[in-house]
Amino acid sequence: MAMCDMCGKTKRAGNNVSHSKVATKRLFRPNIQKATIMVKGQLKSQKVCTRCLRTLAKAPRGLK
């Protein structure tokens, strides 16, 4: 299943809305990527959403 190992983000339900405003059900799936990240001092291969990858890439507060 497409689920982020860090934040637990998974698929959500919603509607496709056509030009004539007819709503049909659809799924919004998170953008899951396989990444090797540092977890508790060890490198681990995990399935992570791109939002979490962007957050990991940010410099910690106070360090520039």
N, CA, C, O and CB atoms as a CASP TS submission, in Angstrom:
PFRMAT TS
TARGET T0000
AUTHOR 0000-0000-0000
METHOD Language model
MODEL 1
PARENT N/A
ATOM      1  N   MET     1       0.838  -1.185   0.000  1.00  0.00           N
ATOM      2  CA  MET     1       0.000   0.000   0.000  1.00  0.00           C
ATOM      3  C   MET     1       0.879   1.244   0.000  1.00  0.00           C
ATOM      4  O   MET     1       1.945   1.256   0.616  1.00  0.00           O
ATOM      5  CB  MET     1      -0.951   0.001   1.215  1.00  0.00           C
ATOM      6  N   ALA     2       0.440   2.274  -0.681  1.00  0.00           N
ATOM      7  CA  ALA     2       1.185   3.528  -0.736  1.00  0.00           C
ATOM      8  C   ALA     2       0.970   4.293   0.561  1.00  0.00           C
ATOM      9  O   ALA     2      -0.059   4.942   0.749  1.00  0.00           O
ATOM     10  CB  ALA     2       0.753   4.382  -1.958  1.00  0.00           C
ATOM     11  N   MET     3       1.965   4.209   1.462  1.00  0.00           N
ATOM     12  CA  MET     3       1.870   4.900   2.735  1.00  0.00           C
ATOM     13  C   MET     3       3.253   5.391   3.139  1.00  0.00           C
ATOM     14  O   MET     3       4.234   4.657   3.021  1.00  0.00           O
ATOM     15  CB  MET     3       1.270   3.979   3.824  1.00  0.00           C
ATOM     16  N   CYS     4       3.333   6.608   3.607  1.00  0.00           N
ATOM     17  CA  CYS     4       4.599   7.186   4.049  1.00  0.00           C
ATOM     18  C   CYS     4       4.987   6.566   5.385  1.00  0.00           C
ATOM     19  O   CYS     4       4.174   6.496   6.306  1.00  0.00           O
ATOM     20  CB  CYS     4       4.497   8.735   4.165  1.00  0.00           C
ATOM     21  N   ASP     5       6.255   6.110   5.485  1.00  0.00           N
ATOM     22  CA  ASP     5       6.730   5.505   6.730  1.00  0.00           C
ATOM     23  C   ASP     5       6.980   6.540   7.814  1.00  0.00           C
ATOM     24  O   ASP     5       7.057   6.182   8.989  1.00  0.00           O
ATOM     25  CB  ASP     5       7.998   4.721   6.475  1.00  0.00           C
ATOM     26  N   MET     6       7.110   7.812   7.456  1.00  0.00           N
ATOM     27  CA  MET     6       7.384   8.850   8.452  1.00  0.00           C
ATOM     28  C   MET     6       6.102   9.461   9.012  1.00  0.00           C
ATOM     29  O   MET     6       5.900   9.484  10.226  1.00  0.00           O
ATOM     30  CB  MET     6       8.248   9.942   7.841  1.00  0.00           C
ATOM     31  N   CYS     7       5.236   9.956   8.126  1.00  0.00           N
ATOM     32  CA  CYS     7       4.056  10.693   8.600  1.00  0.00           C
ATOM     33  C   CYS     7       2.766   9.881   8.514  1.00  0.00           C
ATOM     34  O   CYS     7       1.743  10.292   9.060  1.00  0.00           O
ATOM     35  CB  CYS     7       3.894  11.967   7.802  1.00  0.00           C
ATOM     36  N   GLY     8       2.802   8.729   7.834  1.00  0.00           N
ATOM     37  CA  GLY     8       1.607   7.896   7.741  1.00  0.00           C
ATOM     38  C   GLY     8       0.608   8.355   6.690  1.00  0.00           C
ATOM     39  O   GLY     8      -0.529   7.885   6.664  1.00  0.00           O
ATOM     40  N   LYS     9       1.032   9.276   5.820  1.00  0.00           N
ATOM     41  CA  LYS     9       0.135   9.778   4.776  1.00  0.00           C
ATOM     42  C   LYS     9      -0.253   8.629   3.842  1.00  0.00           C
ATOM     43  O   LYS     9       0.599   7.840   3.434  1.00  0.00           O
ATOM     44  CB  LYS     9       0.807  10.936   3.973  1.00  0.00           C
ATOM     45  N   THR    10      -1.538   8.540   3.508  1.00  0.00           N
ATOM     46  CA  THR    10      -2.054   7.476   2.658  1.00  0.00           C
ATOM     47  C   THR    10      -3.071   8.062   1.681  1.00  0.00           C
ATOM     48  O   THR    10      -3.260   9.278   1.652  1.00  0.00           O
ATOM     49  CB  THR    10      -2.692   6.345   3.511  1.00  0.00           C
ATOM     50  N   LYS    11      -3.718   7.232   0.892  1.00  0.00           N
ATOM     51  CA  LYS    11      -4.657   7.740  -0.106  1.00  0.00           C
ATOM     52  C   LYS    11      -5.896   8.347   0.542  1.00  0.00           C
ATOM     53  O   LYS    11      -6.312   7.942   1.628  1.00  0.00           O
ATOM     54  CB  LYS    11      -5.065   6.625  -1.058  1.00  0.00           C
ATOM     55  N   ARG    12      -6.481   9.335  -0.155  1.00  0.00           N
ATOM     56  CA  ARG    12      -7.685  10.008   0.311  1.00  0.00           C
ATOM     57  C   ARG    12      -8.705  10.005  -0.810  1.00  0.00           C
ATOM     58  O   ARG    12      -8.333   9.988  -1.983  1.00  0.00           O
ATOM     59  CB  ARG    12      -7.379  11.455   0.779  1.00  0.00           C
ATOM     60  N   ALA    13      -9.972  10.020  -0.474  1.00  0.00           N
ATOM     61  CA  ALA    13     -11.037  10.022  -1.473  1.00  0.00           C
ATOM     62  C   ALA    13     -11.502  11.443  -1.733  1.00  0.00           C
ATOM     63  O   ALA    13     -11.458  12.307  -0.857  1.00  0.00           O
ATOM     64  CB  ALA    13     -12.217   9.145  -1.018  1.00  0.00           C
ATOM     65  N   GLY    14     -11.952  11.661  -2.974  1.00  0.00           N
ATOM     66  CA  GLY    14     -12.478  12.962  -3.352  1.00  0.00           C
ATOM     67  C   GLY    14     -13.309  12.836  -4.609  1.00  0.00           C
ATOM     68  O   GLY    14     -13.740  11.739  -4.965  1.00  0.00           O
ATOM     69  N   ASN    15     -13.535  13.940  -5.279  1.00  0.00           N
ATOM     70  CA  ASN    15     -14.351  13.950  -6.482  1.00  0.00           C
ATOM     71  C   ASN    15     -13.595  14.508  -7.672  1.00  0.00           C
ATOM     72  O   ASN    15     -12.857  15.486  -7.549  1.00  0.00           O
ATOM     73  CB  ASN    15     -15.609  14.750  -6.252  1.00  0.00           C
ATOM     74  N   ASN    16     -13.785  13.869  -8.850  1.00  0.00           N
ATOM     75  CA  ASN    16     -13.462  14.501 -10.125  1.00  0.00           C
ATOM     76  C   ASN    16     -14.649  15.379 -10.440  1.00  0.00           C
ATOM     77  O   ASN    16     -15.791  14.933 -10.322  1.00  0.00           O
ATOM     78  CB  ASN    16     -13.174  13.443 -11.281  1.00  0.00           C
ATOM     79  N   VAL    17     -14.414  16.612 -10.837  1.00  0.00           N
ATOM     80  CA  VAL    17     -15.506  17.503 -11.207  1.00  0.00           C
ATOM     81  C   VAL    17     -15.299  17.913 -12.658  1.00  0.00           C
ATOM     82  O   VAL    17     -14.332  18.600 -12.987  1.00  0.00           O
ATOM     83  CB  VAL    17     -15.574  18.757 -10.265  1.00  0.00           C
ATOM     84  N   SER    18     -16.209  17.487 -13.517  1.00  0.00           N
ATOM     85  CA  SER    18     -16.096  17.772 -14.947  1.00  0.00           C
ATOM     86  C   SER    18     -16.559  19.197 -15.251  1.00  0.00           C
ATOM     87  O   SER    18     -17.009  19.925 -14.365  1.00  0.00           O
ATOM     88  CB  SER    18     -16.919  16.757 -15.765  1.00  0.00           C
ATOM     89  N   HIS    19     -16.438  19.572 -16.513  1.00  0.00           N
ATOM     90  CA  HIS    19     -16.853  20.904 -16.949  1.00  0.00           C
ATOM     91  C   HIS    19     -18.347  21.133 -16.685  1.00  0.00           C
ATOM     92  O   HIS    19     -18.775  22.254 -16.411  1.00  0.00           O
ATOM     93  CB  HIS    19     -16.543  21.094 -18.445  1.00  0.00           C
ATOM     94  N   SER    20     -19.139  20.037 -16.773  1.00  0.00           N
ATOM     95  CA  SER    20     -20.579  20.163 -16.524  1.00  0.00           C
ATOM     96  C   SER    20     -20.919  20.020 -15.039  1.00  0.00           C
ATOM     97  O   SER    20     -22.090  19.903 -14.678  1.00  0.00           O
ATOM     98  CB  SER    20     -21.342  19.116 -17.330  1.00  0.00           C
ATOM     99  N   LYS    21     -19.910  20.029 -14.193  1.00  0.00           N
ATOM    100  CA  LYS    21     -20.045  19.958 -12.721  1.00  0.00           C
ATOM    101  C   LYS    21     -20.573  18.612 -12.226  1.00  0.00           C
ATOM    102  O   LYS    21     -21.129  18.538 -11.130  1.00  0.00           O
ATOM    103  CB  LYS    21     -20.970  21.060 -12.237  1.00  0.00           C
ATOM    104  N   VAL    22     -20.409  17.535 -13.021  1.00  0.00           N
ATOM    105  CA  VAL    22     -20.776  16.191 -12.574  1.00  0.00           C
ATOM    106  C   VAL    22     -19.623  15.653 -11.732  1.00  0.00           C
ATOM    107  O   VAL    22     -18.479  15.628 -12.186  1.00  0.00           O
ATOM    108  CB  VAL    22     -21.088  15.238 -13.794  1.00  0.00           C
ATOM    109  N   ALA    23     -19.921  15.225 -10.512  1.00  0.00           N
ATOM    110  CA  ALA    23     -18.882  14.750  -9.604  1.00  0.00           C
ATOM    111  C   ALA    23     -18.841  13.220  -9.612  1.00  0.00           C
ATOM    112  O   ALA    23     -19.857  12.561  -9.393  1.00  0.00           O
ATOM    113  CB  ALA    23     -19.126  15.281  -8.168  1.00  0.00           C
ATOM    114  N   THR    24     -17.661  12.672  -9.866  1.00  0.00           N
ATOM    115  CA  THR    24     -17.450  11.222  -9.785  1.00  0.00           C
ATOM    116  C   THR    24     -16.308  10.968  -8.811  1.00  0.00           C
ATOM    117  O   THR    24     -15.391  11.781  -8.695  1.00  0.00           O
ATOM    118  CB  THR    24     -17.136  10.601 -11.198  1.00  0.00           C
ATOM    119  N   LYS    25     -16.366   9.847  -8.119  1.00  0.00           N
ATOM    120  CA  LYS    25     -15.382   9.533  -7.090  1.00  0.00           C
ATOM    121  C   LYS    25     -14.008   9.272  -7.698  1.00  0.00           C
ATOM    122  O   LYS    25     -13.892   8.727  -8.796  1.00  0.00           O
ATOM    123  CB  LYS    25     -15.834   8.323  -6.280  1.00  0.00           C
ATOM    124  N   ARG    26     -12.969   9.670  -6.965  1.00  0.00           N
ATOM    125  CA  ARG    26     -11.598   9.395  -7.362  1.00  0.00           C
ATOM    126  C   ARG    26     -10.724   9.306  -6.118  1.00  0.00           C
ATOM    127  O   ARG    26     -11.182   9.609  -5.016  1.00  0.00           O
ATOM    128  CB  ARG    26     -11.071  10.482  -8.329  1.00  0.00           C
ATOM    129  N   LEU    27      -9.468   8.891  -6.284  1.00  0.00           N
ATOM    130  CA  LEU    27      -8.519   8.797  -5.177  1.00  0.00           C
ATOM    131  C   LEU    27      -7.378   9.785  -5.381  1.00  0.00           C
ATOM    132  O   LEU    27      -6.892   9.964  -6.498  1.00  0.00           O
ATOM    133  CB  LEU    27      -7.971   7.360  -5.047  1.00  0.00           C
ATOM    134  N   PHE    28      -6.961  10.418  -4.305  1.00  0.00           N
ATOM    135  CA  PHE    28      -5.761  11.243  -4.299  1.00  0.00           C
ATOM    136  C   PHE    28      -4.686  10.418  -3.605  1.00  0.00           C
ATOM    137  O   PHE    28      -4.797  10.116  -2.417  1.00  0.00           O
ATOM    138  CB  PHE    28      -5.997  12.638  -3.577  1.00  0.00           C
ATOM    139  N   ARG    29      -3.641  10.055  -4.352  1.00  0.00           N
ATOM    140  CA  ARG    29      -2.573   9.216  -3.807  1.00  0.00           C
ATOM    141  C   ARG    29      -1.348  10.073  -3.510  1.00  0.00           C
ATOM    142  O   ARG    29      -1.022  10.965  -4.293  1.00  0.00           O
ATOM    143  CB  ARG    29      -2.212   8.071  -4.790  1.00  0.00           C
ATOM    144  N   PRO    30      -0.653   9.818  -2.382  1.00  0.00           N
ATOM    145  CA  PRO    30       0.556  10.585  -2.076  1.00  0.00           C
ATOM    146  C   PRO    30       1.704  10.182  -3.003  1.00  0.00           C
ATOM    147  O   PRO    30       1.742   9.060  -3.507  1.00  0.00           O
ATOM    148  CB  PRO    30       0.964  10.381  -0.603  1.00  0.00           C
ATOM    149  N   ASN    31       2.628  11.099  -3.218  1.00  0.00           N
ATOM    150  CA  ASN    31       3.798  10.848  -4.054  1.00  0.00           C
ATOM    151  C   ASN    31       4.855  10.157  -3.190  1.00  0.00           C
ATOM    152  O   ASN    31       5.648  10.822  -2.523  1.00  0.00           O
ATOM    153  CB  ASN    31       4.354  12.184  -4.680  1.00  0.00           C
ATOM    154  N   ILE    32       4.863   8.824  -3.204  1.00  0.00           N
ATOM    155  CA  ILE    32       5.755   8.023  -2.366  1.00  0.00           C
ATOM    156  C   ILE    32       7.014   7.671  -3.149  1.00  0.00           C
ATOM    157  O   ILE    32       6.939   7.197  -4.282  1.00  0.00           O
ATOM    158  CB  ILE    32       5.044   6.737  -1.872  1.00  0.00           C
ATOM    159  N   GLN    33       8.172   7.908  -2.532  1.00  0.00           N
ATOM    160  CA  GLN    33       9.460   7.589  -3.132  1.00  0.00           C
ATOM    161  C   GLN    33      10.260   6.721  -2.167  1.00  0.00           C
ATOM    162  O   GLN    33      10.122   6.847  -0.950  1.00  0.00           O
ATOM    163  CB  GLN    33      10.240   8.881  -3.492  1.00  0.00           C
ATOM    164  N   LYS    34      11.094   5.843  -2.712  1.00  0.00           N
ATOM    165  CA  LYS    34      11.979   5.037  -1.883  1.00  0.00           C
ATOM    166  C   LYS    34      13.243   5.843  -1.625  1.00  0.00           C
ATOM    167  O   LYS    34      13.890   6.285  -2.574  1.00  0.00           O
ATOM    168  CB  LYS    34      12.310   3.667  -2.560  1.00  0.00           C
ATOM    169  N   ALA    35      13.609   6.045  -0.361  1.00  0.00           N
ATOM    170  CA  ALA    35      14.762   6.878  -0.018  1.00  0.00           C
ATOM    171  C   ALA    35      15.552   6.224   1.105  1.00  0.00           C
ATOM    172  O   ALA    35      14.995   5.521   1.948  1.00  0.00           O
ATOM    173  CB  ALA    35      14.313   8.301   0.392  1.00  0.00           C
ATOM    174  N   THR    36      16.848   6.464   1.102  1.00  0.00           N
ATOM    175  CA  THR    36      17.717   6.006   2.186  1.00  0.00           C
ATOM    176  C   THR    36      17.959   7.202   3.088  1.00  0.00           C
ATOM    177  O   THR    36      18.578   8.185   2.681  1.00  0.00           O
ATOM    178  CB  THR    36      19.075   5.402   1.644  1.00  0.00           C
ATOM    179  N   ILE    37      17.460   7.110   4.329  1.00  0.00           N
ATOM    180  CA  ILE    37      17.553   8.232   5.254  1.00  0.00           C
ATOM    181  C   ILE    37      18.157   7.776   6.575  1.00  0.00           C
ATOM    182  O   ILE    37      18.178   6.586   6.887  1.00  0.00           O
ATOM    183  CB  ILE    37      16.170   8.862   5.484  1.00  0.00           C
ATOM    184  N   MET    38      18.650   8.752   7.350  1.00  0.00           N
ATOM    185  CA  MET    38      19.254   8.469   8.653  1.00  0.00           C
ATOM    186  C   MET    38      18.154   8.407   9.709  1.00  0.00           C
ATOM    187  O   MET    38      17.424   9.377   9.913  1.00  0.00           O
ATOM    188  CB  MET    38      20.319   9.550   9.025  1.00  0.00           C
ATOM    189  N   VAL    39      18.038   7.245  10.387  1.00  0.00           N
ATOM    190  CA  VAL    39      17.057   7.056  11.444  1.00  0.00           C
ATOM    191  C   VAL    39      17.791   6.547  12.677  1.00  0.00           C
ATOM    192  O   VAL    39      18.331   5.441  12.678  1.00  0.00           O
ATOM    193  CB  VAL    39      15.924   6.066  11.006  1.00  0.00           C
ATOM    194  N   LYS    40      17.806   7.370  13.735  1.00  0.00           N
ATOM    195  CA  LYS    40      18.479   7.021  14.991  1.00  0.00           C
ATOM    196  C   LYS    40      19.938   6.620  14.766  1.00  0.00           C
ATOM    197  O   LYS    40      20.423   5.656  15.358  1.00  0.00           O
ATOM    198  CB  LYS    40      17.732   5.884  15.688  1.00  0.00           C
ATOM    199  N   GLY    41      20.630   7.369  13.904  1.00  0.00           N
ATOM    200  CA  GLY    41      22.046   7.130  13.668  1.00  0.00           C
ATOM    201  C   GLY    41      22.368   6.030  12.674  1.00  0.00           C
ATOM    202  O   GLY    41      23.543   5.746  12.440  1.00  0.00           O
ATOM    203  N   GLN    42      21.354   5.396  12.077  1.00  0.00           N
ATOM    204  CA  GLN    42      21.585   4.327  11.102  1.00  0.00           C
ATOM    205  C   GLN    42      20.882   4.673   9.794  1.00  0.00           C
ATOM    206  O   GLN    42      19.807   5.274   9.791  1.00  0.00           O
ATOM    207  CB  GLN    42      21.086   2.957  11.647  1.00  0.00           C
ATOM    208  N   LEU    43      21.509   4.282   8.676  1.00  0.00           N
ATOM    209  CA  LEU    43      20.886   4.475   7.381  1.00  0.00           C
ATOM    210  C   LEU    43      19.835   3.395   7.152  1.00  0.00           C
ATOM    211  O   LEU    43      20.104   2.207   7.330  1.00  0.00           O
ATOM    212  CB  LEU    43      21.940   4.458   6.259  1.00  0.00           C
ATOM    213  N   LYS    44      18.633   3.817   6.755  1.00  0.00           N
ATOM    214  CA  LYS    44      17.534   2.889   6.505  1.00  0.00           C
ATOM    215  C   LYS    44      16.868   3.233   5.191  1.00  0.00           C
ATOM    216  O   LYS    44      16.724   4.408   4.854  1.00  0.00           O
ATOM    217  CB  LYS    44      16.510   2.919   7.653  1.00  0.00           C
ATOM    218  N   SER    45      16.458   2.213   4.443  1.00  0.00           N
ATOM    219  CA  SER    45      15.694   2.411   3.226  1.00  0.00           C
ATOM    220  C   SER    45      14.217   2.431   3.602  1.00  0.00           C
ATOM    221  O   SER    45      13.699   1.462   4.158  1.00  0.00           O
ATOM    222  CB  SER    45      16.002   1.298   2.171  1.00  0.00           C
ATOM    223  N   GLN    46      13.541   3.534   3.297  1.00  0.00           N
ATOM    224  CA  GLN    46      12.136   3.688   3.660  1.00  0.00           C
ATOM    225  C   GLN    46      11.347   4.274   2.503  1.00  0.00           C
ATOM    226  O   GLN    46      11.904   4.898   1.600  1.00  0.00           O
ATOM    227  CB  GLN    46      11.992   4.573   4.899  1.00  0.00           C
ATOM    228  N   LYS    47      10.028   4.058   2.549  1.00  0.00           N
ATOM    229  CA  LYS    47       9.120   4.687   1.597  1.00  0.00           C
ATOM    230  C   LYS    47       8.617   5.977   2.238  1.00  0.00           C
ATOM    231  O   LYS    47       7.948   5.954   3.271  1.00  0.00           O
ATOM    232  CB  LYS    47       7.925   3.728   1.207  1.00  0.00           C
ATOM    233  N   VAL    48       8.955   7.118   1.598  1.00  0.00           N
ATOM    234  CA  VAL    48       8.690   8.422   2.193  1.00  0.00           C
ATOM    235  C   VAL    48       7.987   9.308   1.170  1.00  0.00           C
ATOM    236  O   VAL    48       8.318   9.264  -0.015  1.00  0.00           O
ATOM    237  CB  VAL    48      10.005   9.086   2.687  1.00  0.00           C
ATOM    238  N   CYS    49       7.018  10.112   1.614  1.00  0.00           N
ATOM    239  CA  CYS    49       6.361  11.046   0.704  1.00  0.00           C
ATOM    240  C   CYS    49       7.300  12.217   0.420  1.00  0.00           C
ATOM    241  O   CYS    49       8.201  12.503   1.209  1.00  0.00           O
ATOM    242  CB  CYS    49       5.013  11.551   1.299  1.00  0.00           C
ATOM    243  N   THR    50       7.086  12.886  -0.702  1.00  0.00           N
ATOM    244  CA  THR    50       7.986  13.958  -1.110  1.00  0.00           C
ATOM    245  C   THR    50       7.932  15.144  -0.155  1.00  0.00           C
ATOM    246  O   THR    50       8.918  15.872  -0.037  1.00  0.00           O
ATOM    247  CB  THR    50       7.649  14.413  -2.513  1.00  0.00           C
ATOM    248  N   ARG    51       6.827  15.358   0.520  1.00  0.00           N
ATOM    249  CA  ARG    51       6.735  16.425   1.510  1.00  0.00           C
ATOM    250  C   ARG    51       7.711  16.165   2.656  1.00  0.00           C
ATOM    251  O   ARG    51       8.381  17.089   3.116  1.00  0.00           O
ATOM    252  CB  ARG    51       5.292  16.547   2.047  1.00  0.00           C
ATOM    253  N   CYS    52       7.801  14.910   3.123  1.00  0.00           N
ATOM    254  CA  CYS    52       8.743  14.567   4.194  1.00  0.00           C
ATOM    255  C   CYS    52      10.185  14.676   3.703  1.00  0.00           C
ATOM    256  O   CYS    52      11.059  15.085   4.467  1.00  0.00           O
ATOM    257  CB  CYS    52       8.469  13.144   4.718  1.00  0.00           C
ATOM    258  N   LEU    53      10.456  14.317   2.436  1.00  0.00           N
ATOM    259  CA  LEU    53      11.804  14.453   1.887  1.00  0.00           C
ATOM    260  C   LEU    53      12.233  15.917   1.858  1.00  0.00           C
ATOM    261  O   LEU    53      13.381  16.236   2.167  1.00  0.00           O
ATOM    262  CB  LEU    53      11.872  13.852   0.476  1.00  0.00           C
ATOM    263  N   ARG    54      11.317  16.801   1.488  1.00  0.00           N
ATOM    264  CA  ARG    54      11.636  18.230   1.465  1.00  0.00           C
ATOM    265  C   ARG    54      11.901  18.746   2.870  1.00  0.00           C
ATOM    266  O   ARG    54      12.792  19.573   3.066  1.00  0.00           O
ATOM    267  CB  ARG    54      10.497  19.026   0.817  1.00  0.00           C
ATOM    268  N   THR    55      11.140  18.272   3.852  1.00  0.00           N
ATOM    269  CA  THR    55      11.332  18.696   5.230  1.00  0.00           C
ATOM    270  C   THR    55      12.677  18.194   5.753  1.00  0.00           C
ATOM    271  O   THR    55      13.357  18.919   6.479  1.00  0.00           O
ATOM    272  CB  THR    55      10.181  18.187   6.118  1.00  0.00           C
ATOM    273  N   LEU    56      13.076  16.967   5.398  1.00  0.00           N
ATOM    274  CA  LEU    56      14.366  16.420   5.832  1.00  0.00           C
ATOM    275  C   LEU    56      15.533  17.202   5.238  1.00  0.00           C
ATOM    276  O   LEU    56      16.585  17.317   5.866  1.00  0.00           O
ATOM    277  CB  LEU    56      14.476  14.945   5.440  1.00  0.00           C
ATOM    278  N   ALA    57      15.354  17.737   4.036  1.00  0.00           N
ATOM    279  CA  ALA    57      16.425  18.465   3.363  1.00  0.00           C
ATOM    280  C   ALA    57      16.664  19.840   3.967  1.00  0.00           C
ATOM    281  O   ALA    57      17.716  20.434   3.730  1.00  0.00           O
ATOM    282  CB  ALA    57      16.108  18.606   1.897  1.00  0.00           C
ATOM    283  N   LYS    58      15.724  20.359   4.737  1.00  0.00           N
ATOM    284  CA  LYS    58      15.879  21.678   5.338  1.00  0.00           C
ATOM    285  C   LYS    58      16.956  21.642   6.416  1.00  0.00           C
ATOM    286  O   LYS    58      17.118  20.636   7.108  1.00  0.00           O
ATOM    287  CB  LYS    58      14.543  22.165   5.929  1.00  0.00           C
ATOM    288  N   ALA    59      17.688  22.737   6.554  1.00  0.00           N
ATOM    289  CA  ALA    59      18.696  22.841   7.606  1.00  0.00           C
ATOM    290  C   ALA    59      17.991  22.956   8.955  1.00  0.00           C
ATOM    291  O   ALA    59      16.972  23.637   9.061  1.00  0.00           O
ATOM    292  CB  ALA    59      19.639  24.064   7.365  1.00  0.00           C
ATOM    293  N   PRO    60      18.519  22.300   9.984  1.00  0.00           N
ATOM    294  CA  PRO    60      17.914  22.436  11.309  1.00  0.00           C
ATOM    295  C   PRO    60      17.955  23.889  11.781  1.00  0.00           C
ATOM    296  O   PRO    60      18.831  24.655  11.377  1.00  0.00           O
ATOM    297  CB  PRO    60      18.633  21.528  12.323  1.00  0.00           C
ATOM    298  N   ARG    61      17.024  24.254  12.619  1.00  0.00           N
ATOM    299  CA  ARG    61      16.926  25.628  13.116  1.00  0.00           C
ATOM    300  C   ARG    61      18.204  26.024  13.861  1.00  0.00           C
ATOM    301  O   ARG    61      18.715  25.260  14.680  1.00  0.00           O
ATOM    302  CB  ARG    61      15.697  25.780  14.043  1.00  0.00           C
ATOM    303  N   GLY    62      18.705  27.199  13.576  1.00  0.00           N
ATOM    304  CA  GLY    62      19.881  27.697  14.262  1.00  0.00           C
ATOM    305  C   GLY    62      21.190  27.359  13.563  1.00  0.00           C
ATOM    306  O   GLY    62      22.228  27.923  13.908  1.00  0.00           O
ATOM    307  N   LEU    63      21.168  26.453  12.590  1.00  0.00           N
ATOM    308  CA  LEU    63      22.385  26.097  11.860  1.00  0.00           C
ATOM    309  C   LEU    63      22.276  26.619  10.430  1.00  0.00           C
ATOM    310  O   LEU    63      21.399  26.198   9.676  1.00  0.00           O
ATOM    311  CB  LEU    63      22.616  24.552  11.870  1.00  0.00           C
ATOM    312  N   LYS    64      23.155  27.525  10.065  1.00  0.00           N
ATOM    313  CA  LYS    64      23.151  28.050   8.699  1.00  0.00           C
ATOM    314  C   LYS    64      24.522  28.000   8.115  1.00  0.00           C
ATOM    315  O   LYS    64      24.720  28.401   6.968  1.00  0.00           O
ATOM    316  CB  LYS    64      22.626  29.468   8.658  1.00  0.00           C
TER
END
